[in-house]
Structures are given as structure tokens and as C-alpha cells.
């Protein structure tokens, strides 16, 4: 119980950590051996007709694996130590002589640790509560990752924006819809958590084999099932279900997931009263075919349809100070109807023509059809709030400072088709080194129509478009300018982009007198050209050299030191080419960031259990920056490469078994990032989130082992509040309030790997649990951006915070067979 009281009575449990050993067993004549028994203590399996086997084994401890057969002599693999969720391949040869296989030790100094990748267990992802559960929910608790929007799967990393992060599923780059806005319109993340086997994340300084983005890499691997399984998860927020299986000959395997989500429970807790009927649905499938021991094929497919019917009714937002409280009341008329239909398919083939050489072929297609249609009239009243507790009008706006109305209209439609073809190679050399290379062709075909306008009337006077340069002195003098919308965007773009990219890198492992070292050097190139209905832009090409060096001294303490430096170019994607007027600027240059990263990875024992402390310092220098503003939760680029910028900071993460059998972590980060537009001086970038503190904690009640409790806590200092798209950001440097959020989950487990039950109705289940979740447990008011309300009479403009969700309760049922 002491753990629960120490962590605000919030705790949880995960399952025992395991790893996986697999392979193909052959005899002296290179023939597969069937019915070989493979055992680790009391755990065992046998090979099939092709000699294939797979076995789940304990992780983080030394084990001995025995291979026995009635015809062949027993072999042993001693002192094998694997990390949690590690996939270790071992292909022994059976013969008539007694054979003890040489000692193989796989320690914490593994490939991922050397590369600076953070590994996340899928069980943690599935169990930890969050308003938007999944991988991104956990990513936001890691060092260097920032977000102040629980309804969004977007995140910013070390000063970058939300469009600067790479996401791969099985080495296939995945995309998000183009017209998507952070928050209630976003829908589902691409990644289906029920299908995930492994997750790796890098916040910077990553290798050349990863693509052309400036901030981070999220590398996800889906399951390759070895037996039948099914699961379902249902809550007030939606339903997820997945089924996995394998053919009798082990050549075919498949995992398929279906998801439905409805955010009404969360959105209805916001300031704005709405009739909101969202529908987020997708189906994914991952199919594998083992044509032989050397050649494997796989297919990844996804269809997602997100519909949004949004009808705001009323909003009251109170802000200001205790001495001068201000409120805005808004009455709405109209609605928004958005729809996104995306189809994604990818084929991957891996040919391993011997143990030292491997080729991969990947082809993918992404097609999205999107519409964003709305006509919303908002009539607002801005004034002082009645703070007299005994008053019948307590909390209402009483003393009016300004009144007005806004009419927003949009008819935005987009159709995009993205096709990729890629080949990769991997080669081991005799000199303890490796060579990796790859070439990729991408064609993007986008058809986009943008029609947006806004009309503003304040105190009975229509406000002019500020970009027209007219002076407004109403109500003292009548206007002399033509009547025009306050904002007006109209453009039609037929854009195609052809891209060629590739990389080559060299890995080397060596030993010094005082320790072991690893070296990685590589270079990427990217060539592209933008074409539209008018003509062609310039053909542009960029190169990006990168290097990593890791050193593990022969010390009693298990420490690894790592340094990374590299150039990270980001050739513009379609959204970065489109300026404030909706027009594509064909010659936008690639943004560039140079990373400098120094880190220390220290693994140690405390209380007899394993812990790790990872600390990193970094500096990033940006050039050709494509500046942007966040206009009411939408990123809008200037598309002119008119700025330079920098970011530096420190990140630390302590993780381990604070409670036996569970993994928890504490994260701290400091960040400063500024940009300089046209030499006017440094101002904070929109992602300048200075301090970050996060806790992901799991525990259990010793006296009630079936009761699991979870804590997911994030604290970020306030971001800059953004500015209207037409405005000068140098005049808008006020910050939002700090972001504070705590989500808690309580789960009663009827049955799982540790907890068995004699109840007959539970016999078919491997796991059955009922959970209760509290989102935003302390009911903090967190703001994502500001809505700008203008008043012509007082000559003032007010930033009205867009508050996120309040405290919400949820019930969740989980079942696995």
C-alpha cells in the first residue's frame, strides 16, 4: 500500500516481461528437422515440418536453451540474455555428436541502445489511460516530446512542429490527412495498438536510413502471429477488436483490427455546447507469407473513414485575472460537415539470399479524399464577469465591453494520391562492419480547391481586411474603403511532385583497450521538383551527412556514452508549399536542421531491480525555416523560407521497476527555441515549451492483486498563444497558461497470466478485465490556442483561450482469448 499512497493512490501492473527466440533447425545435410524439442526450464515447444520453431522466454535474465531430438544428440545454448520484447533468431544445426553451442550473451548494450532508440512495450501502450489512447499517448511522456492537446495524436519534438515527425510501420512511411486540424476533427491515429509488436522512438540524431524530416522517428513493427488469438476492448469512447492467426504449415499469418471511436464524451465537456456526431472508423490488416526460409512477403492495408457533423450552439469562456475577470458569450448558428476517406496499401518483400546479405522491396499507395465544409455565424458579447457569489447572475457577463459577429465560410476539397517504390540492401562484412543502402521514388498528385472567407462585424461596423491597408476609425468617422471580407482565400491547385531519395550508411563495431565502441556514418540525398497547372518549379537537391559514435568503457558500472551529429533536411510536403492565400509556391526550399546530441545511458540496480537513467543535451541550428502560425488549432505556413532558428535543451528519463514486476518512468525536459524572421530579431517559436515533467507510473495492491491502478501525468509550461494568420507574430508573444493533466485508470483483472480463475465462464479467456478511467483527474483548464475577438469601439483585440476537456469518466472492458 505504501506505493499507492506515495503516488497519489494511483498505481498499476504489467505482465511479466518476455522475449522471443525463433529460427529454423537443420541437420548436417541442410534438411529441416521436425519434432525437435526446444525447452527453457518448464517452457517448451517443437519444430514443425519446415524445422521452424518459436518460443516465448523470460527476459532480462540468463537462460539456457536445450534442443533435443530422438535421432540427434542434445544441444544447448547457454547464457542467453534477452531484453523485453526482443526478437532473437537462432538457427542451430543438429548432428550425431554431442554439441554444446558456444556462449551467446545479449546484454543491455544492444543495437537499439547504441542507436539511441527508446523502446516501448506494447503492454504499456495498451494499459496506460489517456483521452486519446495509443502509442502517441505514451510518446508524449518521453523526453523531448511536447503536446498540449489531449484530443490530438500530434506532438512536437525538441522545437520542431507537428509536421516534422517521421512515422514508419514495418519500414513503410505512413501519412496523415492533409486538411486535418488538431483537436476534435482529428479522429484515429494510423497505428492500431492491438496489432503492434514493437515500438522504437528517437527524438533526434537518428541515422541516415531514416527519412527526410527534421525532428523525430517513430518506428513501429506489427505482429507476425504464431498462433490464434482475438481481443476486444469496449468503452464509452468506442470499440476495438482484433483477430490473429496462422496457417497449419506456418507459411501464412494474419492480424486484422477494426476500430470505432466517438469523441462526444470528451468534446461535450468543453466550453462550447454542441450537437457533435463524429464517426471515426477504420480497418487494418497485416498479412505475411513465408515463401521459403529465404523469401518472405507481407501486405499492409488500411481503410479509414472519418465523418464530422459539428453544430456549435453556445459558448462562454471566462479568462483574465482575479481582479479583472473577463468573459465572452457566443451564440452560434450554422454547422460544419467534414469527411475524410483514406485508403492505404503496401507490399513488402524480403529476400535473404544468405546470412550476410538481405534485400527488401517496398511499394505503397496512399489515397485520400477530403472535404471541409462549414458556415458558422457566431454572435459574441465581451465584457466583465459577475463575481458576486450571492448574485443570481454569478459567472455571467454583465458589463459589456464589445459586441459583434463573425461569419466563417469554407468549401475546401482535396484529393491526393501518393505512390512509393523503394529498394533496400543490408550486407554484413567480414570486418565486423555492415553496409546499408536504399533508393526510393515517390510521386505525389494533389488536387486541391480552397475557398474560405470571414466577415466580421463589431459594434455594428464591418471590419476591413487588414491586408488591404485601409485605416479604420469607426465609429468616429465613416469608412471610406470598399466592403470586402475580413479574410478571403480562394485558390485551385493541381500539383504533382516527383521525388528521388536514397541513403547509404556504414556500421562498425570495434574494441579498444579501455572499452568497446560503435561507429555509424551515412549520407542521404533527396531530389524533387514541383509542377502545377501553370508550369514547373526548380529541380532541387539536398544532401544530409550524419554520424553516430557510441562508447562503452570496461567499467564496473554499466554506462554507454553516445554522440551524434548530422544534417536533417525537410523538403516541403504539400501543406508546406501552400501559403496564407492557399497558393502553392513551387520553389520553397528544404528546411534544414543540424543536430548535435550528447547522451549518457546508465543501467544500474536499485532495491535489487533494474533501472536506467538516460540523459541528453542537444543543440539544433535551423536554416531556410518555413515559418508558420497556429491559427485556431490549424498550422498555416508562410511558404517563403524567410527565417533562421535554433533550439537547445536537456532531457532526462529514469525508468525501471519502482514496483516489482512493473515498469514506470519519470521524465524531465528543458527546451528553448527561437526564430529570427528577416533579421528582425529572435522571438519564441510556436513550440517554445520551456519545461516538461511527466510521470508514467504503475503499481498494484499487494492485498488485492487483481486491482491494477495506473497514472499518466504531464506538466508543460505554457506555449506562445499563437497569432491570427494575417498578423505580425512579433506583436503576439503572450503565452498560454501551463498545461497540467493527470489521467488515472483503475482495472480489476478477473483473469490474466498471473491471476487464474476457476469461474467456468472465464475458461475461454486468457485475459478479462474491467476498468474505470478518470481523464483530467484534477479538472485543470488547459488551453490549446487563442481565438481572437476584435472590437472596433475599444480598439482592442482579445485572445480568448480555446480550452480543452474537463474531468471525464470512462468505463472500459478488455477481453482476450
C-alpha positions, 0 to 999 in steps of 0.5 A: 500500500505504501506505493499507492499512497506515495503516488497519489493512490494511483498505481498499476501492473504489467505482465511479466516481461518476455522475449522471443527466440525463433529460427529454423533447425537443420541437420548436417545435410541442410534438411529441416528437422521436425519434432525437435524439442526446444525447452527453457526450464518448464517452457517448451515447444517443437519444430514443425515440418519446415524445422521452424520453431518459436518460443516465448522466454523470460527476459532480462535474465540468463537462460539456457536453451536445450534442443533435443531430438530422438535421432540427434544428440542434445544441444544447448545454448547457454547464457542467453540474455534477452531484453523485453520484447526482443526478437532473437533468431537462432538457427542451430544445426543438429548432428550425431555428436554431442554439441554444446553451442558456444556462449551467446550473451545479449546484454543491455548494450544492444543495437537499439541502445547504441542507436539511441532508440527508446523502446516501448512495450506494447503492454504499456501502450495498451494499459496506460489511460489517456483521452486519446489512447495509443502509442502517441499517448505514451510518446508524449511522456518521453523526453523531448516530446511536447503536446498540449492537446489531449484530443490530438495524436500530434506532438512536437519534438525538441522545437520542431512542429507537428509536421516534422515527425517521421512515422514508419510501420514495418519500414513503410512511411505512413501519412496523415490527412492533409486538411486535418486540424488538431483537436476534435476533427482529428479522429484515429491515429494510423497505428492500431495498438492491438496489432503492434509488436514493437515500438522504437522512438528517437527524438533526434540524431537518428541515422541516415536510413531514416527519412527526410524530416527534421525532428523525430522517428517513430518506428513501429513493427506489427505482429507476425502471429504464431498462433490464434488469438482475438481481443476486444476492448469496449468503452464509452469512447468506442470499440476495438477488436482484433483477430490473429492467426496462422496457417497449419504449415506456418507459411501464412499469418494474419492480424486484422483490427477494426476500430470505432471511436466517438469523441462526444464524451470528451468534446461535450465537456468543453466550453462550447455546447454542441450537437457533435456526431463524429464517426471515426472508423477504420480497418487494418490488416497485416498479412505475411507469407513465408515463401521459403526460409529465404523469401518472405512477403507481407501486405499492409492495408488500411481503410479509414473513414472519418465523418464530422457533423459539428453544430456549435450552439453556445459558448462562454469562456471566462479568462483574465485575472482575479481582479479583472475577470473577463468573459465572452458569450457566443451564440452560434448558428450554422454547422460544419460537415467534414469527411475524410476517406483514406485508403492505404496499401503496401507490399513488402518483400524480403529476400535473404539470399544468405546470412550476410546479405538481405534485400527488401522491396517496398511499394505503397499507395496512399489515397485520400479524399477530403472535404471541409465544409462549414458556415458558422455565424457566431454572435459574441458579447465581451465584457466583465464577469459577475463575481458576486457569489450571492448574485443570481447572475454569478459567472455571467457577463454583465458589463459589456465591453464589445459586441459583434459577429463573425461569419466563417465560410469554407468549401475546401476539397482535396484529393491526393494520391501518393505512390512509393517504390523503394529498394533496400540492401543490408550486407554484413562484412567480414570486418565486423562492419555492415553496409546499408543502402536504399533508393526510393521514388515517390510521386505525389498528385494533389488536387486541391480547391480552397475557398474560405472567407470571414466577415466580421462585424463589431459594434455594428461596423464591418471590419476591413481586411487588414491586408488591404491597408485601409485605416479604420476609425469607426465609429468616429468617422465613416469608412471610406474603403470598399466592403470586402471580407475580413479574410478571403482565400480562394485558390485551385491547385493541381500539383504533382511532385516527383521525388528521388531519395536514397541513403547509404550508411556504414556500421562498425563495431570495434574494441579498444583497450579501455572499452568497446565502441560503435561507429555509424556514418551515412549520407542521404540525398533527396531530389524533387521538383514541383509542377502545377497547372501553370508550369514547373518549379526548380529541380532541387537537391539536398544532401544530409551527412550524419554520424553516430559514435557510441562508447562503452568503457570496461567499467564496473558500472554499466554506462554507454556514452553516445554522440551524434551529429548530422544534417536533417533536411525537410523538403516541403510536403504539400501543406508546406508549399501552400501559403496564407492565400492557399497558393502553392509556391513551387520553389520553397526550399528544404528546411534544414536542421543540424543536430548535435546530441550528447547522451549518457545511458546508465543501467544500474540496480536499485532495491535489487531491480533494474533501472536506467537513467538516460540523459541528453543535451542537444543543440539544433541550428535551423536554416531556410525555416518555413515559418508558420502560425497556429491559427485556431488549432490549424498550422498555416505556413508562410511558404517563403523560407524567410527565417533562421532558428535554433533550439537547445535543451536537456532531457532526462528519463529514469525508468525501471521497476519502482514496483516489482514486476512493473515498469514506470518512468519519470521524465524531465525536459528543458527546451528553448527555441527561437526564430529570427524572421528577416533579421528582425530579431529572435522571438519564441517559436510556436513550440517554445515549451520551456519545461516538461515533467511527466510521470508514467507510473504503475503499481498494484495492491499487494492485498488485492492483486487483481486491482491494477491502478495506473497514472499518466501525468504531464506538466508543460509550461505554457506555449506562445498563444499563437497569432491570427494568420494575417498578423505580425507574430512579433506583436503576439508573444503572450503565452498560454497558461501551463498545461497540467493533466493527470489521467488515472485508470483503475482495472480489476483483472478477473483473469490474466497470466498471473491471476487464474480463475476457476469461474467456468465462464472465464475458461475461454479467456486468457485475459478479462478485465474491467476498468474505470478511467478518470481523464483530467483527474484534477479538472485543470483548464488547459488551453490549446490556442487563442481565438481572437475577438476584435472590437472596433469601439475599444480598439482592442483585440482579445485572445480568448483561450480555446480550452480543452476537456474537463474531468471525464469518466470512462468505463472500459472492458478488455477481453482476450482469448 
